[in-house]
Structure formats: structure tokens, C-alpha cells
Amino acid sequence: MIQRREFITLLGGAAAAWPLAAQAQPDRVPRVALFMGIADDAEGRRRAATFRQALQQLGWKEGSNVRIDERWGVADTDVIRASAIELLQLNPNVIVVQGARAVPILQQATKTIPIVFVSISDPVGRGIVTNMARPGGNITGFQLFEFSVIGKLLEALKEVAPKVSRVACLVNPDNPAANFHVRSFETVAPSLAVQPLIARVHNSADIAQAIEAFADENGGLLLPPDDTTVVHRKLVVALAARHRLPSVYSFRSFVADGGLMSYAVDVVDLFRRSASHVDRILRGEKPGELPVEAPTRFELSLNLQTAKALGLDVPPTLLARADEVIE
């Protein structure tokens, strides 16, 4: 059961306004809270459905021996906090959470309810877990981004657009992983003869201003994982096309919407694998003893229509490595 002091921490002292859920009964149907701290779109729904299917394959049938309570967030801390409060009041047996902003809020709110995070960058550096092998406490999960992936993104961009010499990295400073992404980008860029520039954005207006100010014939864009740019991905793609900026993204959805290319972790696979951690927790294992796992599947996607519009010739070697080619 979530403790009253945990609600006080979450609400900043306003806990009295929120009645606590009743003490859980030993024979009650286990509850799993699925907190998707991203937009409720087709890709998010695919991830949630994959988790449900994988959990069912492990013997947990929704409506029979498990209940799943679902909430969706956006790139807004206040909305995320309100959704977290709703879920915590339900006293779930385990919370599955995606979203760099959502995890710290839940981490602050409860030290007792098991949390399985999905797709979080640098969990040790951010203090979410103590180490990858034995995370300790009530949290474990699946890492999204490693230091080396920024290099892979930039290498792919230079391979398809070798003339690019200045690259802007778009990040929201409110993203707890932003410093990790910036540090990784600024470290690897010089080795690829790229001048790294950082564009800090909070909303669509910032994104438009940053891209328009950066537009350059030798310029390019790199977008690490961030909820803000994902929400506004159609705007980003449209501005990149208008200003003829070769761009590389961290999610396939950008390429599906007309972006040039992405080198991305298969997040759907992470949700599939997260069901195993949930299963083990529901059967009595402690989250702090379950290792944080790294991604194992990456996908390279290319949009040849966009490449042609930008006047770029995609090397055959890159085409051969691509997992998906949009023609």
C-alpha cells in the first residue's frame, strides 16, 4: 500500500485533499498500472497492446487474474503528475512506465510500489538505479539510449549527407536525459568533422524558431529521444524539408511522417520484454534484484522520397543495412 508520506511528497503537502485507497486484500486480483507518459497515438497504442499480449502469454489474462489500469500523458509535467496520482491511489502491485519525465515523479512518490521503467536513458547517471545488474530499491526496467547511439546517428547522417558540417541537436532542457544527450553529442561530433550546436526547445514555437535560425546549406539536424519533439514531429519534419536540412531521428515515426532517416531502438520490443519483469514481480521477486536490461534490437529506416527531394544519393551500403526503406 502506498504510504501517506509518499502522497505528501508527491503533492507537495496537499495530500489531505486526496483520499487514500483502501488497504489491499491478500486475495484481490493483482493490478498492473500501465503509465504511458507519451501521446496517445497509433505507435503508443501498438506498444501498449504488445505489452498486454506478452503478459497474457505469460499466463496473466486481463479481466480474469490481472487488472490493467492505463493512463496516458503528454510532455507536460503537471499532466504527468496528475496521472501519477490517479494511478498511485489504486495501489497497484506494479507500475510499468514510459517517459523520461514520468519516472522521476513516480520515483519521488513511492518507495514501496514496484516500478518497471521502459526506454529510459542513462538510468544510473540520473540516479534512478544504483547499478544495472542489481538496481536496488523498488525500481528496475529497460534502458533506451546508450552513449554510443549518438555516434551511430551522426555516422548515418554523414554517410547519406557527407557535406554536412554543422549539426544542431534539438533537446528540451526539462527532459531529465537532456544533459546526457548533449554530452554524448558534443563528445562524438568533432571526431566526425561536425560542429555541434545545441538548440533548447520547450514547445512548437521554440522548435520553429530554432530550425529557422539554424538553416544553412551545410547544416543538419539530430534529434535524440524527447517527448516534446515526438509530439511535434510533423512540424519538425516539415521545417527540415522547407529548409533542406538532412536530419536523423531516434524514432521511426519521424521517417513514416516524411523524415529522412532514423536509427532507433525497437521500443515495441522493450515493451514485450518488460512483461517478463512484471510477471516475475507478480510472482514474488523483488524489482531491485532484477537487472536493468539494455536494448538488443535497433532499426535503421530510410525515406528515399525525402532523400531525393534533398538531392541526396543514398549509398548502396547504407541501403543494404536498412531494416526499412520507404520509396
MARTINU-872642 format. One line per 10 residues: number of its first residue (from 1); for each residue x, z, y of N, C-alpha, C. Coordinates in steps of 0.1 Angstrom, whole numbers, always signed. Layout:
N
NUM	X Z Y X Z Y X Z Y ~ ... .
end
This chain:
327
1	+8 +0 -12 +0 +0 +0 +9 +0 +13 ~ +5 -8 +22 +13 -8 +35 +11 +5 +42 ~ +21 +11 +47 +21 +24 +54 +17 +22 +68 ~ +10 +33 +74 +6 +33 +88 +17 +30 +97 ~ +29 +36 +94 +40 +34 +104 +44 +20 +104 ~ +42 +12 +93 +46 -2 +93 +36 -10 +102 ~ +23 -6 +103 +14 -12 +112 +18 -9 +126 ~ +22 +4 +129 +26 +7 +142 +38 -1 +147 ~ +48 -3 +138 +59 -11 +141 +55 -25 +145 ~ +46 -31 +137 +41 -45 +139 +34 -47 +152 .
11	+25 -37 +154 +16 -38 +166 +21 -32 +179 ~ +33 -26 +178 +39 -20 +190 +31 -8 +194 ~ +26 +0 +185 +19 +12 +188 +4 +11 +189 ~ -2 -1 +186 -16 -3 +187 -23 -2 +173 ~ -17 +5 +164 -22 +5 +150 -36 +11 +149 ~ -39 +20 +158 -52 +27 +157 -64 +17 +158 ~ -62 +5 +164 -73 -4 +166 -75 -12 +153 ~ -66 -10 +143 -67 -18 +131 -69 -9 +119 ~ -82 -9 +113 -84 -1 +101 -75 -5 +90 ~ -69 +4 +82 -61 +0 +71 -69 -3 +59 .
21	-64 -12 +51 -71 -15 +38 -71 -3 +29 ~ -81 -3 +20 -82 +9 +11 -71 +9 +1 ~ -68 +21 -4 -57 +22 -14 -60 +13 -26 ~ -50 +5 -30 -52 -5 -41 -55 +3 -54 ~ -64 -3 -62 -67 +3 -75 -58 -3 -86 ~ -53 +5 -95 -44 +0 -105 -49 -11 -113 ~ -62 -12 -115 -68 -23 -124 -73 -35 -115 ~ -70 -35 -103 -75 -46 -94 -68 -59 -98 ~ -74 -70 -95 -68 -83 -96 -57 -85 -87 ~ -45 -88 -91 -33 -90 -82 -36 -100 -71 .
31	-31 -97 -59 -33 -105 -47 -20 -111 -43 ~ -20 -124 -40 -8 -131 -35 -12 -136 -21 ~ -4 -132 -11 -6 -138 +2 +3 -150 +4 ~ -3 -161 +7 +4 -173 +10 +4 -176 +25 ~ +15 -173 +32 +16 -175 +46 +24 -187 +50 ~ +17 -197 +53 +23 -210 +57 +25 -210 +72 ~ +37 -206 +77 +40 -205 +91 +42 -218 +98 ~ +35 -228 +93 +36 -242 +99 +22 -248 +101 ~ +22 -260 +107 +9 -266 +109 +2 -269 +96 ~ -11 -268 +97 -20 -271 +85 -22 -286 +85 .
41	-12 -293 +79 -13 -308 +78 -11 -312 +64 ~ -11 -325 +61 -10 -330 +48 +2 -325 +40 ~ +14 -325 +47 +26 -321 +40 +25 -306 +37 ~ +20 -298 +46 +18 -284 +43 +9 -281 +31 ~ -2 -289 +31 -12 -287 +20 -6 -291 +7 ~ +3 -301 +7 +10 -305 -6 +19 -294 -11 ~ +26 -287 -2 +34 -276 -6 +26 -265 -11 ~ +15 -261 -5 +6 -250 -9 +0 -253 -23 ~ -4 -266 -25 -10 -270 -37 +0 -269 -49 ~ +12 -273 -46 +23 -273 -56 +26 -259 -60 .
51	+26 -249 -51 +28 -235 -54 +17 -230 -63 ~ +4 -233 -60 -7 -229 -68 -6 -235 -82 ~ -3 -247 -83 -2 -254 -96 +9 -247 -105 ~ +20 -245 -98 +32 -239 -106 +28 -225 -110 ~ +21 -217 -102 +17 -204 -105 +7 -204 -117 ~ -2 -213 -117 -11 -215 -128 -4 -218 -141 ~ +6 -226 -140 +13 -230 -152 +21 -218 -158 ~ +23 -208 -150 +29 -196 -155 +19 -185 -160 ~ +7 -189 -160 -4 -180 -165 -13 -173 -156 ~ -11 -177 -142 -19 -170 -132 -30 -179 -127 .
61	-42 -177 -131 -53 -186 -128 -61 -180 -116 ~ -61 -187 -105 -68 -182 -93 -83 -180 -96 ~ -88 -169 -92 -102 -165 -94 -105 -158 -107 ~ -94 -158 -116 -95 -151 -128 -86 -139 -129 ~ -73 -141 -129 -64 -130 -130 -54 -129 -118 ~ -57 -136 -107 -50 -135 -95 -59 -140 -83 ~ -57 -135 -72 -63 -139 -60 -53 -144 -50 ~ -55 -155 -43 -45 -160 -33 -52 -161 -20 ~ -47 -153 -10 -52 -153 +3 -42 -161 +12 ~ -48 -171 +19 -40 -181 +26 -42 -180 +41 .
71	-31 -181 +48 -31 -182 +63 -21 -193 +67 ~ -25 -199 +79 -16 -209 +84 -12 -205 +98 ~ +0 -208 +102 +5 -205 +115 +9 -218 +123 ~ +14 -216 +135 +20 -226 +143 +33 -221 +149 ~ +39 -229 +157 +52 -225 +164 +48 -216 +175 ~ +41 -205 +173 +37 -196 +183 +37 -182 +178 ~ +46 -174 +183 +49 -160 +178 +36 -152 +178 ~ +28 -152 +188 +16 -144 +189 +6 -148 +178 ~ +4 -161 +175 -5 -165 +164 +1 -161 +151 ~ +14 -162 +149 +20 -158 +136 +18 -143 +134 .
81	+20 -135 +145 +19 -120 +143 +4 -117 +140 ~ -5 -123 +146 -19 -120 +143 -23 -124 +128 ~ -18 -135 +124 -20 -139 +110 -13 -129 +100 ~ -1 -124 +104 +6 -115 +95 -2 -102 +94 ~ -8 -97 +105 -16 -85 +105 -27 -86 +95 ~ -34 -98 +96 -46 -100 +87 -41 -99 +72 ~ -30 -105 +69 -26 -105 +55 -21 -91 +51 ~ -14 -84 +59 -9 -71 +55 -21 -61 +53 ~ -32 -63 +60 -43 -54 +59 -49 -56 +45 ~ -47 -67 +38 -52 -70 +25 -44 -63 +14 .
91	-33 -57 +17 -24 -50 +7 -21 -59 -4 ~ -15 -71 -2 -12 -80 -13 -1 -74 -21 ~ +0 -79 -34 +11 -75 -43 +24 -82 -39 ~ +23 -94 -33 +35 -101 -29 +31 -111 -19 ~ +40 -114 -9 +37 -123 +2 +47 -135 +0 ~ +42 -147 -1 +50 -159 +0 +49 -165 +14 ~ +61 -166 +20 +60 -170 +35 +70 -181 +38 ~ +66 -191 +45 +74 -201 +51 +74 -201 +66 ~ +85 -203 +72 +86 -203 +87 +97 -193 +92 ~ +106 -198 +100 +117 -190 +105 +112 -179 +114 .
101	+101 -181 +121 +96 -171 +130 +88 -160 +122 ~ +81 -164 +111 +73 -155 +104 +80 -145 +96 ~ +91 -149 +90 +99 -140 +81 +103 -127 +89 ~ +110 -128 +100 +114 -116 +107 +102 -106 +111 ~ +91 -112 +114 +79 -104 +118 +74 -96 +106 ~ +74 -103 +94 +69 -96 +82 +80 -86 +78 ~ +93 -89 +79 +104 -80 +76 +103 -67 +84 ~ +99 -69 +96 +98 -57 +105 +86 -49 +101 ~ +75 -56 +97 +62 -49 +95 +62 -41 +82 ~ +68 -46 +71 +67 -38 +59 +80 -38 +51 .
111	+83 -26 +46 +94 -23 +38 +90 -21 +23 ~ +77 -22 +20 +72 -19 +7 +66 -31 +0 ~ +59 -40 +7 +53 -51 +0 +64 -62 -3 ~ +65 -67 -15 +75 -77 -18 +72 -90 -10 ~ +83 -96 -5 +82 -108 +2 +91 -119 -4 ~ +86 -131 -6 +94 -142 -11 +93 -153 +0 ~ +105 -155 +6 +105 -165 +17 +109 -178 +11 ~ +104 -189 +17 +107 -203 +13 +112 -210 +25 ~ +124 -216 +22 +130 -225 +32 +134 -218 +45 ~ +144 -208 +44 +150 -201 +55 +165 -204 +55 .
121	+170 -207 +67 +184 -210 +69 +192 -197 +71 ~ +204 -196 +65 +213 -185 +67 +207 -171 +66 ~ +200 -168 +55 +194 -155 +54 +203 -143 +54 ~ +215 -145 +50 +225 -134 +50 +230 -132 +65 ~ +234 -143 +71 +238 -142 +85 +228 -137 +95 ~ +215 -139 +92 +204 -134 +100 +200 -120 +97 ~ +206 -114 +86 +202 -101 +83 +189 -99 +75 ~ +184 -110 +70 +172 -110 +62 +174 -103 +48 ~ +186 -107 +42 +190 -101 +30 +205 -96 +31 ~ +209 -87 +22 +223 -83 +23 +233 -92 +17 .
131	+228 -99 +6 +236 -109 -1 +227 -118 -9 ~ +233 -129 -13 +224 -139 -21 +221 -135 -35 ~ +231 -129 -42 +229 -125 -56 +220 -113 -58 ~ +221 -103 -50 +213 -91 -50 +208 -88 -36 ~ +197 -94 -32 +193 -93 -18 +190 -79 -13 ~ +185 -70 -23 +182 -57 -19 +169 -56 -12 ~ +163 -44 -11 +151 -42 -3 +139 -49 -10 ~ +130 -53 -1 +117 -59 -7 +117 -74 -5 ~ +128 -81 -2 +128 -95 +2 +137 -103 -7 ~ +133 -115 -11 +141 -125 -18 +135 -138 -14 .
141	+141 -149 -20 +135 -162 -16 +144 -174 -19 ~ +142 -184 -11 +148 -197 -13 +153 -202 +0 ~ +166 -205 +1 +173 -209 +13 +170 -224 +15 ~ +169 -228 +28 +166 -242 +31 +179 -249 +35 ~ +186 -243 +44 +197 -251 +50 +210 -244 +49 ~ +220 -252 +45 +234 -247 +44 +242 -253 +55 ~ +253 -247 +58 +262 -252 +68 +266 -267 +66 ~ +268 -271 +54 +273 -284 +51 +263 -295 +54 ~ +250 -291 +54 +240 -302 +55 +240 -308 +69 ~ +244 -301 +80 +245 -307 +93 +255 -318 +92 .
151	+266 -316 +85 +276 -327 +83 +271 -339 +76 ~ +262 -337 +66 +256 -348 +59 +247 -356 +68 ~ +239 -349 +76 +231 -355 +86 +239 -364 +95 ~ +249 -359 +101 +257 -366 +111 +265 -377 +104 ~ +270 -375 +92 +276 -386 +85 +267 -398 +82 ~ +255 -395 +78 +245 -405 +76 +242 -413 +89 ~ +240 -406 +100 +237 -412 +112 +249 -422 +117 ~ +261 -417 +115 +272 -425 +119 +274 -437 +110 ~ +270 -436 +97 +271 -447 +88 +261 -458 +91 ~ +249 -455 +96 +240 -465 +100 +241 -470 +114 .
161	+247 -461 +123 +249 -464 +137 +263 -460 +141 ~ +273 -468 +137 +287 -464 +139 +291 -463 +154 ~ +284 -469 +163 +287 -469 +177 +283 -456 +184 ~ +275 -449 +177 +270 -436 +183 +282 -427 +186 ~ +284 -422 +198 +295 -413 +201 +290 -400 +208 ~ +278 -400 +212 +272 -388 +218 +259 -385 +211 ~ +258 -372 +206 +246 -369 +198 +240 -356 +204 ~ +227 -356 +207 +220 -344 +211 +213 -338 +200 ~ +215 -325 +198 +208 -317 +188 +197 -309 +194 ~ +184 -312 +190 +173 -305 +196 +169 -293 +188 .
171	+169 -281 +195 +166 -268 +189 +157 -260 +199 ~ +149 -252 +193 +141 -242 +200 +149 -229 +200 ~ +153 -223 +211 +161 -211 +210 +153 -199 +205 ~ +140 -200 +204 +131 -190 +198 +132 -190 +183 ~ +137 -201 +178 +139 -202 +163 +151 -193 +159 ~ +148 -183 +150 +159 -174 +147 +171 -181 +141 ~ +169 -193 +135 +180 -200 +129 +188 -209 +139 ~ +183 -210 +152 +188 -219 +161 +204 -218 +163 ~ +209 -206 +164 +223 -204 +166 +231 -209 +155 ~ +226 -207 +143 +232 -212 +130 +233 -227 +131 .
181	+222 -234 +135 +222 -248 +135 +232 -253 +146 ~ +232 -247 +157 +241 -251 +168 +255 -249 +165 ~ +258 -238 +159 +272 -235 +155 +277 -245 +144 ~ +268 -249 +135 +272 -258 +125 +274 -272 +131 ~ +265 -276 +140 +266 -289 +146 +279 -290 +155 ~ +281 -280 +163 +293 -281 +172 +306 -280 +164 ~ +306 -275 +152 +318 -274 +144 +321 -287 +138 ~ +311 -294 +133 +314 -306 +125 +315 -319 +134 ~ +308 -319 +145 +308 -331 +153 +321 -337 +157 ~ +331 -329 +161 +344 -336 +165 +351 -343 +154 .
191	+349 -338 +141 +356 -345 +130 +350 -359 +127 ~ +338 -361 +133 +332 -375 +132 +332 -382 +145 ~ +341 -378 +154 +342 -385 +167 +329 -386 +174 ~ +322 -374 +174 +310 -373 +182 +311 -362 +192 ~ +306 -365 +204 +305 -354 +214 +291 -347 +212 ~ +292 -334 +209 +279 -327 +206 +273 -322 +219 ~ +260 -324 +220 +252 -319 +231 +240 -311 +226 ~ +237 -300 +232 +226 -292 +228 +214 -293 +237 ~ +202 -297 +232 +190 -297 +240 +181 -286 +235 ~ +178 -276 +244 +170 -265 +240 +156 -267 +245 .
201	+146 -268 +236 +133 -271 +239 +123 -261 +234 ~ +112 -259 +241 +102 -250 +237 +88 -256 +234 ~ +86 -268 +240 +73 -275 +239 +75 -290 +241 ~ +63 -297 +241 +64 -311 +243 +70 -316 +256 ~ +67 -309 +267 +73 -313 +280 +88 -312 +279 ~ +93 -301 +273 +108 -299 +272 +114 -311 +264 ~ +107 -314 +253 +112 -325 +244 +113 -338 +252 ~ +102 -341 +259 +102 -354 +266 +113 -354 +277 ~ +115 -343 +284 +125 -342 +295 +139 -343 +289 ~ +141 -337 +278 +154 -337 +272 +158 -350 +267 .
211	+149 -357 +260 +153 -370 +254 +154 -381 +265 ~ +146 -380 +275 +147 -390 +286 +159 -388 +294 ~ +164 -375 +296 +176 -372 +303 +188 -376 +295 ~ +187 -377 +282 +199 -379 +274 +200 -394 +271 ~ +190 -402 +272 +190 -416 +268 +203 -423 +272 ~ +210 -429 +263 +223 -436 +265 +225 -446 +254 ~ +232 -457 +258 +234 -468 +248 +243 -463 +236 ~ +250 -453 +238 +259 -448 +227 +254 -434 +222 ~ +241 -431 +225 +236 -418 +222 +228 -418 +209 ~ +226 -407 +203 +218 -405 +191 +212 -391 +191 .
221	+203 -389 +182 +196 -376 +181 +198 -370 +167 ~ +199 -357 +166 +199 -350 +153 +190 -338 +155 ~ +181 -337 +145 +171 -326 +145 +172 -318 +133 ~ +177 -305 +134 +177 -296 +123 +163 -291 +121 ~ +161 -283 +110 +147 -278 +108 +142 -269 +119 ~ +130 -272 +124 +124 -264 +135 +110 -267 +136 ~ +101 -256 +136 +87 -258 +136 +82 -266 +149 ~ +89 -263 +160 +85 -270 +173 +86 -285 +172 ~ +97 -290 +167 +99 -304 +167 +91 -310 +156 ~ +88 -303 +145 +79 -308 +135 +65 -310 +140 .
231	+60 -300 +147 +47 -301 +153 +46 -313 +162 ~ +57 -316 +170 +57 -327 +180 +65 -339 +175 ~ +65 -341 +162 +74 -351 +156 +70 -366 +160 ~ +57 -368 +162 +53 -381 +167 +58 -384 +181 ~ +58 -374 +189 +63 -376 +203 +78 -379 +202 ~ +85 -371 +194 +100 -373 +192 +103 -387 +187 ~ +96 -392 +177 +98 -405 +172 +95 -416 +182 ~ +84 -414 +189 +81 -424 +199 +91 -425 +211 ~ +96 -413 +215 +106 -413 +226 +119 -419 +221 ~ +123 -416 +208 +135 -421 +203 +134 -437 +202 .
241	+123 -442 +199 +121 -456 +198 +121 -462 +212 ~ +115 -456 +222 +114 -461 +235 +128 -462 +241 ~ +136 -452 +239 +150 -452 +245 +160 -457 +235 ~ +156 -463 +224 +165 -469 +214 +176 -459 +210 ~ +172 -448 +206 +182 -438 +201 +181 -436 +186 ~ +192 -440 +179 +192 -438 +165 +191 -423 +162 ~ +183 -419 +153 +180 -405 +151 +180 -401 +136 ~ +184 -389 +133 +184 -384 +119 +177 -371 +119 ~ +168 -369 +109 +159 -358 +109 +161 -349 +96 ~ +156 -337 +96 +157 -328 +85 +145 -328 +76 .
251	+135 -336 +80 +123 -337 +71 +118 -351 +70 ~ +114 -355 +58 +109 -368 +55 +97 -372 +64 ~ +89 -363 +68 +77 -366 +76 +80 -374 +88 ~ +92 -371 +94 +96 -379 +106 +97 -394 +103 ~ +103 -397 +91 +105 -411 +87 +92 -417 +84 ~ +83 -410 +78 +70 -415 +75 +62 -419 +88 ~ +65 -412 +99 +59 -414 +111 +67 -424 +120 ~ +77 -431 +114 +84 -441 +121 +98 -438 +125 ~ +103 -426 +122 +117 -422 +125 +127 -430 +116 ~ +139 -431 +121 +149 -439 +114 +153 -434 +100 .
261	+157 -421 +99 +162 -417 +87 +162 -401 +86 ~ +162 -396 +74 +162 -382 +71 +170 -379 +59 ~ +177 -368 +60 +184 -362 +48 +178 -348 +47 ~ +170 -346 +37 +161 -334 +37 +161 -327 +24 ~ +160 -314 +24 +157 -306 +13 +143 -309 +8 ~ +141 -310 -5 +128 -312 -11 +121 -298 -10 ~ +114 -296 +1 +107 -283 +3 +96 -281 -7 ~ +89 -292 -12 +79 -291 -22 +85 -284 -35 ~ +97 -289 -38 +104 -283 -50 +107 -268 -48 ~ +110 -264 -35 +112 -250 -33 +99 -242 -35 .
271	+88 -247 -31 +75 -240 -34 +72 -240 -49 ~ +76 -250 -56 +74 -250 -70 +82 -239 -77 ~ +94 -238 -72 +103 -228 -78 +100 -214 -74 ~ +94 -212 -62 +90 -199 -57 +80 -192 -66 ~ +72 -200 -73 +62 -194 -82 +68 -186 -93 ~ +80 -190 -97 +87 -182 -107 +90 -168 -102 ~ +95 -167 -90 +98 -154 -84 +86 -145 -83 ~ +75 -152 -79 +62 -144 -77 +58 -139 -91 ~ +59 -148 -101 +55 -144 -115 +63 -132 -119 ~ +76 -132 -117 +84 -121 -121 +81 -108 -114 .
281	+78 -109 -101 +74 -97 -93 +61 -92 -98 ~ +51 -100 -100 +38 -96 -105 +39 -89 -119 ~ +49 -93 -126 +51 -87 -140 +60 -75 -139 ~ +64 -70 -127 +71 -58 -126 +85 -58 -121 ~ +91 -70 -119 +105 -70 -114 +106 -67 -99 ~ +117 -62 -95 +119 -59 -81 +124 -71 -73 ~ +119 -74 -61 +123 -85 -54 +138 -84 -50 ~ +143 -72 -47 +157 -71 -43 +167 -73 -54 ~ +162 -75 -66 +171 -78 -78 +170 -92 -82 ~ +161 -100 -75 +160 -114 -78 +169 -122 -68 .
291	+178 -131 -73 +187 -137 -64 +180 -147 -54 ~ +185 -148 -42 +181 -158 -33 +187 -171 -38 ~ +179 -182 -40 +184 -194 -46 +185 -205 -35 ~ +195 -213 -37 +198 -224 -28 +191 -237 -32 ~ +188 -246 -23 +182 -258 -27 +190 -267 -37 ~ +183 -274 -46 +190 -282 -55 +187 -297 -54 ~ +176 -300 -47 +172 -314 -45 +172 -318 -31 ~ +178 -329 -28 +179 -334 -14 +174 -349 -15 ~ +167 -353 -4 +162 -367 -4 +167 -374 +8 ~ +172 -386 +6 +176 -395 +17 +165 -405 +19 .
301	+159 -406 +31 +148 -415 +34 +152 -424 +45 ~ +149 -437 +44 +153 -447 +54 +141 -455 +58 ~ +139 -458 +71 +129 -467 +76 +135 -480 +81 ~ +134 -491 +73 +141 -503 +76 +134 -510 +88 ~ +121 -508 +90 +114 -514 +102 +120 -508 +115 ~ +123 -495 +115 +128 -488 +126 +143 -493 +128 ~ +150 -494 +118 +164 -499 +119 +165 -513 +125 ~ +156 -521 +120 +155 -535 +126 +152 -535 +141 ~ +142 -526 +145 +138 -526 +159 +150 -521 +167 ~ +159 -512 +162 +170 -507 +169 +182 -517 +168 .
311	+181 -527 +161 +192 -537 +159 +203 -532 +150 ~ +199 -524 +140 +209 -518 +132 +209 -524 +118 ~ +220 -526 +112 +222 -531 +99 +225 -520 +89 ~ +216 -517 +80 +218 -505 +71 +228 -510 +60 ~ +239 -503 +59 +249 -507 +49 +243 -506 +34 ~ +247 -516 +26 +242 -516 +12 +245 -503 +5 ~ +256 -496 +8 +260 -484 +1 +250 -473 +5 ~ +245 -473 +17 +235 -463 +21 +222 -466 +15 ~ +218 -479 +14 +205 -482 +7 +206 -478 -7 ~ +217 -480 -14 +218 -476 -28 +216 -461 -30 .
321	+220 -453 -20 +219 -439 -22 +205 -434 -18 ~ +197 -442 -11 +184 -437 -6 +174 -434 -17 ~ +167 -423 -16 +156 -420 -25 +143 -427 -21 ~ +142 -430 -9 +130 -437 -4 +134 -447 +7 ~ +129 -459 +6 +131 -469 +17 +117 -474 +21 ~ +114 -473 +34 +102 -478 +40 +105 -491 +46 ~ +98 -502 +41 +101 -515 +46 +91 -520 +56 .
end
